[in-house]
Amino acid sequence: MTPILKDTRHPVLIKAIEENAIEGAKIWAKRWPAMSLLEDENRVLTLTDIDYPLFNNILRLKASSESIELLIRDALSPFRQRNLPAFWWAGSISQFIDLDPILKANQLTYAFQATGMAMELDHLDTSIKIPDSLTIQKVHDIETLKTWSTIVSSVYKFPDYVQEQWFNMYMAVGIDPDNQWRHYIAFLKGKAVGASSLFFGAGVVSVSNVATLSGFQRQGIASAITRHTLLEAQKEGFYITTLWASKTGRKVYKNLGYREYSKGDGYLFSNDL
């Protein structure tokens, strides 16, 4: 694993935010036989036979304005050949290159923008109110992984066949205590109502898969489980935490102490377009 990062310069943190996310997906492909990793100096792809873009990704393209269209066509080729949808994480490239004509020519549509955030763990706000009767448990066996997977799948509205593969993927990644991927469940009065994950990579620890079941939202559960997991990471000597936040999630993370460092765009590919 990369040495723990303590350099908080702006460009260093932007790179760490990106690299941690890419490394997390590469672990999926390295440990799950259903997913292949295609990587060279210009691109990083994950490829499966599953008809859902979550598992088929273009994670990195190193391109200039002159080479971007050729590289996109080449990167999309494996998905076209298998007639599979895919997700292209373009990051901040659209800020420097006009992608509109390239998107239309390559059956790509805009999906969303996420905000890259980071924080020194010493700046974590530990004063946030924890809901009464809330307990947080680390996933440690198949049953707790199933519970965690069910919560995340329900909140993110995965189709049934995707829920099964989501669980299979993380089962293959592993749940040993020192795994780079670690998962947590929040229980309110004994009922499993929330979930989250940490990934230790690129010298930092990232937060992802934060989910709270309908009917239990806006009670501080997402903040509580994030705070708990980050305190665990701090005990292991980690100094910086990163994440990609949705528009609705930014406020939660800002209240915990995260700061915004970058923006990134995601696009969906479909042969049906």
C-alpha positions in Angstrom: 0.0 0.0 0.0 1.1 3.6 -0.7 2.7 5.3 2.3 0.3 7.5 4.3 -0.1 10.9 2.7 0.5 14.0 4.9 1.0 16.6 2.1 -2.0 18.9 2.0 -1.1 21.1 -0.9 -4.0 21.7 -3.2 -2.8 19.8 -6.3 -1.6 16.9 -4.2 -5.1 16.5 -2.7 -6.8 16.7 -6.0 -4.6 13.9 -7.3 -5.2 11.8 -4.1 -9.0 12.2 -4.5 -8.8 10.8 -8.0 -6.2 8.1 -7.4 -8.0 6.7 -4.4 -11.3 6.2 -6.3 -9.5 4.6 -9.2 -7.5 2.3 -7.0 -10.7 1.2 -5.2 -12.3 0.1 -8.5 -9.1 -1.7 -9.6 -9.3 -3.8 -6.4 -12.7 -5.0 -7.5 -11.3 -6.2 -10.8 -8.2 -7.8 -9.2 -10.2 -9.9 -6.8 -13.5 -10.6 -8.5 -13.2 -13.1 -11.3 -16.3 -11.7 -13.0 -14.5 -8.4 -13.7 -11.5 -7.8 -15.9 -9.0 -4.9 -15.6 -7.8 -3.3 -18.8 -4.9 -0.9 -18.1 -2.2 0.8 -20.0 -0.4 4.1 -20.0 -3.5 5.9 -21.5 -6.5 4.2 -19.9 -7.9 2.2 -17.0 -11.1 0.2 -17.7 -13.2 -2.4 -15.8 -15.2 -4.8 -17.9 -17.8 -7.5 -17.1 -20.6 -9.3 -18.9 -23.2 -7.6 -16.6 -25.7 -5.4 -18.3 -25.2 -2.4 -15.9 -22.8 0.5 -16.1 -21.8 0.3 -12.4 -19.5 -2.7 -13.3 -18.3 -1.4 -16.7 -16.1 1.7 -16.3 -13.7 3.9 -18.1 -11.9 5.2 -15.0 -9.0 7.1 -16.6 -8.2 8.5 -20.1 -5.0 10.4 -20.5 -5.7 12.6 -23.5 -5.2 16.0 -25.1 -7.7 17.9 -27.2 -6.2 16.3 -30.3 -6.3 12.7 -29.1 -9.4 12.6 -27.0 -11.9 11.4 -29.6 -9.6 8.6 -30.8 -9.0 7.4 -27.2 -12.7 7.5 -26.3 -13.6 5.4 -29.4 -10.9 3.0 -28.4 -11.9 2.8 -24.8 -15.6 2.2 -25.7 -14.7 -0.6 -28.1 -14.8 -3.4 -25.6 -18.3 -2.3 -24.4 -19.6 -1.9 -27.9 -18.4 -5.4 -28.8 -20.3 -6.9 -25.9 -23.3 -4.6 -26.3 -22.9 -3.4 -22.8 -23.6 0.0 -21.1 -20.7 1.7 -19.5 -19.8 4.6 -17.3 -17.0 7.1 -18.2 -15.6 9.0 -15.3 -14.2 12.0 -17.2 -13.2 14.0 -14.1 -12.4 17.6 -14.9 -11.6 17.1 -18.6 -14.7 18.9 -19.8 -13.4 22.1 -18.2 -10.6 22.1 -20.8 -12.0 20.3 -23.9 -15.3 20.8 -25.7 -16.8 17.3 -25.4 -20.3 18.0 -26.9 -19.5 16.8 -30.5 -17.5 13.9 -29.2 -20.3 12.8 -26.8 -23.0 12.7 -29.6 -20.7 10.9 -32.0 -19.9 8.2 -29.4 -23.4 7.6 -27.8 -22.4 9.2 -24.5 -24.8 11.3 -22.4 -24.2 13.4 -19.3 -25.0 11.6 -16.1 -23.9 13.8 -13.1 -21.3 16.0 -11.6 -19.6 15.1 -8.3 -17.5 17.3 -6.0 -14.1 16.1 -4.9 -13.6 16.8 -1.2 -10.9 16.2 1.4 -10.1 16.9 5.0 -7.3 16.4 7.5 -8.6 14.0 10.0 -7.5 16.3 12.9 -10.2 18.7 11.6 -13.0 16.2 11.9 -15.9 17.8 13.8 -16.5 15.3 16.6 -19.1 17.4 18.3 -22.0 16.4 16.1 -25.0 14.9 17.9 -25.3 11.2 17.7 -28.9 9.9 17.5 -30.1 8.2 20.6 -29.9 4.3 20.5 -27.6 4.4 17.4 -24.9 1.8 17.3 -22.4 1.2 14.5 -20.9 -2.2 13.7 -18.2 -3.2 11.3 -19.0 -5.9 8.7 -17.2 -9.0 9.8 -19.0 -12.0 8.2 -21.3 -13.1 5.3 -24.5 -12.2 7.2 -23.4 -8.7 8.1 -22.1 -8.2 4.5 -25.5 -9.2 3.2 -27.2 -6.7 5.5 -24.8 -3.9 4.4 -25.3 -4.8 0.7 -29.1 -4.8 1.1 -29.1 -1.3 2.6 -26.9 0.2 -0.1 -28.7 -1.6 -2.9 -32.1 -0.5 -1.6 -31.1 3.2 -1.2 -29.4 3.3 -4.6 -32.3 1.5 -6.1 -30.3 -1.3 -7.8 -32.3 -3.8 -9.8 -32.4 -7.3 -8.3 -29.8 -8.8 -10.6 -27.5 -5.9 -9.8 -28.0 -6.3 -6.0 -26.8 -9.9 -6.4 -23.7 -9.0 -8.3 -22.9 -6.1 -5.9 -22.9 -8.5 -3.0 -20.8 -11.1 -5.0 -18.2 -8.4 -5.9 -17.6 -7.3 -2.3 -17.7 -10.9 -1.1 -14.8 -11.6 -3.6 -13.0 -8.4 -2.4 -13.1 -9.8 1.1 -14.1 -8.8 4.6 -10.9 -9.5 6.6 -10.1 -6.9 9.2 -7.2 -5.4 7.4 -8.8 -5.3 4.0 -8.4 -2.0 2.0 -12.2 -2.1 1.6 -14.1 -2.0 5.0 -17.8 -1.7 5.5 -20.0 -0.5 8.3 -23.7 -0.7 9.4 -25.7 1.7 11.6 -28.3 0.2 13.8 -31.1 2.3 15.4 -32.8 0.6 18.3 -31.5 -2.7 16.9 -32.7 -2.2 13.3 -30.1 -1.9 10.5 -30.8 1.5 8.9 -27.6 2.8 7.5 -24.4 1.8 5.8 -21.0 3.2 4.6 -17.6 2.0 3.4 -14.0 3.1 3.8 -11.3 2.5 1.2 -7.6 2.8 2.2 -5.6 3.6 -0.9 -3.3 6.2 -2.5 -2.1 7.1 0.9 -5.5 8.4 2.1 -8.8 6.9 3.3 -12.0 7.6 1.4 -15.7 7.4 2.3 -18.3 5.9 0.0 -21.5 3.9 -0.2 -23.1 6.1 2.4 -26.7 5.2 2.6 -29.7 5.6 5.0 -32.9 3.8 4.5 -36.1 5.7 3.7 -37.9 6.7 6.8 -34.7 7.1 8.8 -33.1 10.0 6.8 -32.5 13.5 8.2 -31.8 12.1 11.6 -28.0 12.5 11.5 -27.3 8.8 10.7 -25.1 9.5 7.7 -23.0 12.0 9.7 -22.8 9.7 12.6 -21.6 6.6 10.7 -19.1 8.8 8.7 -17.7 10.3 11.9 -17.4 6.8 13.5 -15.6 5.3 10.6 -13.2 8.2 10.2 -12.2 8.0 13.9 -11.4 4.3 13.2 -9.1 5.4 10.3 -7.5 8.0 12.4 -6.5 5.4 15.0 -4.6 3.6 12.3 -2.5 6.6 11.6 -4.2 8.0 8.5 -4.0 11.7 8.2 -6.2 12.7 5.2 -9.7 11.6 4.1 -11.2 12.1 0.7 -14.5 11.5 -1.1 -16.7 12.3 -4.1 -19.9 14.0 -3.0 -23.2 14.4 -4.7 -25.0 17.7 -4.7 -27.2 16.6 -1.7 -24.3 15.1 0.2 -22.0 18.1 0.1 -23.7 19.8 3.1 -23.3 16.7 5.3 -19.6 16.4 4.5 -18.9 20.2 4.9 -20.5 20.1 8.3 -18.1 17.3 9.3 -15.1 19.4 8.1 -14.5 18.5 4.5 -13.5 21.1 2.0 -14.1 21.2 -1.8 -11.1 20.7 -4.1 -12.4 19.7 -7.5 -15.4 18.9 -9.7 -15.8 15.8 -11.9 -18.2 14.8 -14.6 -19.6 11.3 -15.4 -21.1 10.1 -18.6 -23.1 7.1 -19.6 -22.6 5.0 -22.8 -25.3 3.0 -24.4 -25.5 1.2 -27.7 -29.2 2.0 -27.7 -28.7 5.7 -28.1 
